[in-house]
Amino acid sequence: MATYVTREDLAAPDTLAAYGYGAEEAQSIFDNTLPLQNYAALRAYSGRAIGVRITSAGIAGTFQRDDNDTVSADNDGTIIVDVSNRRWKRIFDDVMFAAWFGAGGDGEVDDTAALNGLTTAARALSKRAAGQPGATYKISDTVNINCNADFEGCTFMAPASLAVPAVKTSGTTAGGQIQF
């Protein structure tokens, strides 16, 4: 007859110590994801969890460690590289959001790099890029929207001195569309 260990038995301090786990780490294993506050905490992480859960508003989500990938660059949204040079990949369906890449959409902080990071990653993964309806994205240079994108209800604010188009659309993915 099989003997089963209950969650309570495994969580007992003596059992945890025998397996080399602390209480917080054991709970995260039960949850299958270790909670971390933000990307900086994930980049600094060197533990043994295989899944993490980012908890900060705007960037919250689940990331899975990909031990087979040793070359993908950190893109500040869907791939994060930690201090041990491991790749953590965001688990999501079809839509990638500007906030994941650092776009605040408050009209105060320059969102150019974040929006270009979003659209580059969306194109590479054949996913859809999306802004937050009602957001005002301040841009200081061209934003290349070269993927299936939805920025309906968003405002792009660029300086009048910008000599090139503020928002450039080209090369959408197959069947892709851009919606403003």
C-alpha positions in Angstrom: 0.0 0.0 0.0 1.3 3.4 -0.9 2.1 6.0 1.7 1.1 9.5 0.9 2.7 12.6 2.4 0.3 15.4 3.0 1.0 19.0 2.3 0.9 19.6 6.1 3.4 16.9 6.7 5.8 18.2 4.1 5.4 21.7 5.4 6.4 20.7 8.9 9.6 22.5 10.0 11.5 19.3 10.6 10.6 17.9 7.2 11.5 21.1 5.4 14.9 21.2 7.0 15.6 17.6 6.1 15.1 18.5 2.4 17.0 21.8 2.6 14.0 24.1 2.1 13.0 27.2 4.0 9.2 27.8 4.7 8.9 30.5 2.1 10.7 28.4 -0.6 8.5 25.4 0.2 5.3 27.4 -0.1 6.5 28.8 -3.5 7.0 25.2 -4.6 3.5 24.3 -3.5 2.3 27.3 -5.5 4.6 26.3 -8.4 5.8 29.9 -8.7 8.0 32.0 -6.4 6.5 35.5 -5.9 8.9 38.3 -6.8 8.1 42.0 -6.8 9.5 43.1 -10.2 12.0 42.4 -13.0 14.9 43.7 -10.9 14.2 41.0 -8.3 14.0 38.4 -11.0 17.3 39.6 -12.5 18.9 39.3 -9.1 17.4 35.8 -8.4 19.7 32.8 -8.3 17.5 30.2 -6.5 16.2 26.9 -7.8 12.5 27.7 -8.6 11.4 26.9 -12.1 8.6 29.3 -12.1 8.2 32.9 -10.7 5.3 35.2 -10.4 6.0 39.0 -10.8 3.6 40.8 -8.5 4.0 44.5 -9.4 1.0 46.2 -11.1 1.4 46.7 -14.8 4.1 44.0 -15.2 2.5 41.2 -13.1 2.7 37.8 -14.7 4.1 34.3 -14.5 7.6 33.4 -15.9 9.0 29.9 -16.5 12.7 29.2 -16.5 13.9 27.9 -19.9 17.0 25.9 -19.2 17.4 25.0 -23.0 17.8 28.7 -24.0 21.2 30.2 -23.3 21.3 32.9 -26.0 18.0 34.9 -26.0 18.5 38.5 -25.0 16.7 40.2 -22.1 13.9 42.2 -23.8 12.5 43.9 -20.7 9.1 42.3 -21.0 8.8 38.7 -22.1 12.4 37.4 -21.6 14.3 38.3 -18.5 17.9 37.1 -17.9 18.9 36.5 -14.3 22.2 36.9 -12.4 23.0 33.2 -13.2 22.5 33.9 -17.0 19.2 31.8 -17.1 16.3 32.9 -19.3 12.9 33.4 -17.8 10.0 33.6 -20.3 6.7 35.1 -19.7 3.7 32.8 -20.0 1.0 34.5 -22.0 -1.4 33.8 -24.8 -1.6 36.3 -27.8 -1.3 39.9 -26.6 1.8 41.7 -25.3 1.2 44.9 -23.4 3.2 48.1 -23.5 3.5 48.3 -19.7 5.4 45.0 -19.7 8.2 46.8 -21.5 8.2 49.8 -19.2 5.8 52.2 -21.1 4.1 54.3 -18.5 1.6 56.0 -20.8 1.4 59.0 -18.5 2.6 61.6 -21.1 5.5 62.5 -18.8 8.2 59.9 -19.2 9.6 59.0 -22.7 8.1 55.7 -23.8 9.9 55.5 -27.1 12.3 52.6 -26.2 9.6 50.7 -24.4 7.2 50.9 -27.4 9.9 49.9 -29.8 10.8 47.0 -27.5 7.2 45.9 -27.4 6.7 46.0 -31.2 10.1 44.3 -31.9 9.2 41.5 -29.5 5.7 41.1 -30.8 6.9 40.8 -34.3 9.6 38.3 -33.4 7.0 36.1 -31.6 4.2 36.7 -34.1 2.0 38.2 -31.3 -0.1 41.2 -31.0 1.1 44.4 -29.4 -1.3 46.5 -27.4 -1.3 49.9 -25.6 -3.5 50.8 -22.7 -6.7 52.6 -23.9 -6.6 56.2 -22.6 -2.8 56.2 -22.3 -0.7 59.1 -23.6 2.6 57.8 -24.8 5.4 60.4 -24.9 7.8 59.7 -27.7 11.1 61.4 -28.6 11.9 59.5 -31.8 10.1 57.2 -34.3 8.1 54.3 -33.0 8.2 51.5 -35.5 5.0 49.6 -35.4 5.9 46.6 -37.5 3.6 44.0 -36.1 -0.1 43.3 -35.5 -0.9 46.1 -33.0 -3.8 47.7 -31.2 -3.4 51.2 -29.9 -7.0 52.1 -30.1 -7.8 54.9 -27.6 -4.1 55.8 -27.1 -2.4 59.1 -27.8 1.1 59.5 -29.1 2.7 62.8 -28.0 5.9 63.8 -30.0 7.8 67.0 -30.1 7.1 69.3 -33.1 10.9 69.2 -33.8 10.8 65.5 -34.6 12.0 65.4 -38.2 10.8 61.9 -39.0 7.3 60.5 -38.7 6.5 59.9 -35.0 4.7 56.7 -35.6 5.8 54.6 -38.6 3.8 51.5 -39.7 5.3 48.9 -42.0 5.8 45.2 -42.5 3.0 43.8 -40.4 2.9 40.1 -39.7 0.9 37.9 -42.0 -2.7 38.8 -41.5 -1.7 41.5 -39.1 -3.3 44.9 -38.7 -2.7 48.1 -36.9 -5.6 49.7 -35.2 -5.6 53.2 -33.7 
